[in-house]
């Protein structure tokens, strides 16, 4: 199983990015929840958002109202739409599925 995270980059405060997490391998991607975590420099990895197999989403308070998670099971892909980005959103973002981690994608919010 491989999880490929992508979509990170440099964006100004108030900007938007969409992260993708694509799973490959002999898997049934739809059977389990997928989560996005992030780790800022010098900080512990924290849970940002998750989406269940049925499509129920949850969010950390710090991103509620700004981030939206979604999944396309036909494409084995989960997305994280990030709007109104703040400098404190700067981190490496990781996706997680059934014990597997993606390699991380760096998001930098700076003017």
Steps between C-alpha positions, in 0.01 A plus 500: 500500500625848415350833592612789283434845643524802274380857455712684753683820423557861593193717535428843642282543807137481400579276206388147420652164421356157433688199623450155353576159645493221245518138608632220286541129541266208543267672740139577561551864574139572577474274803680722745533857618777724370662771707719801436761594759751779503828567671643847534871555572575421861147380572329166535297351219135596539176376351348748258204322348353160428232348285326170564421234244150639489617854438457651845762767555656639814743784555732645757364819650789695352392423142124471534322720249812539287593145396283246324582132466348280233562163341461339160505127560492425128838674475630380840562863583426733788518876469552780750383838374666768708366855483580818691843365580693649789871498579430260784378245244859464382599136544567174326165334437469122510215271408434180690297192412487173692844545652662622181647850469557711195838666455375847590456818303628836620263793534655839563279800566701818483496845346 
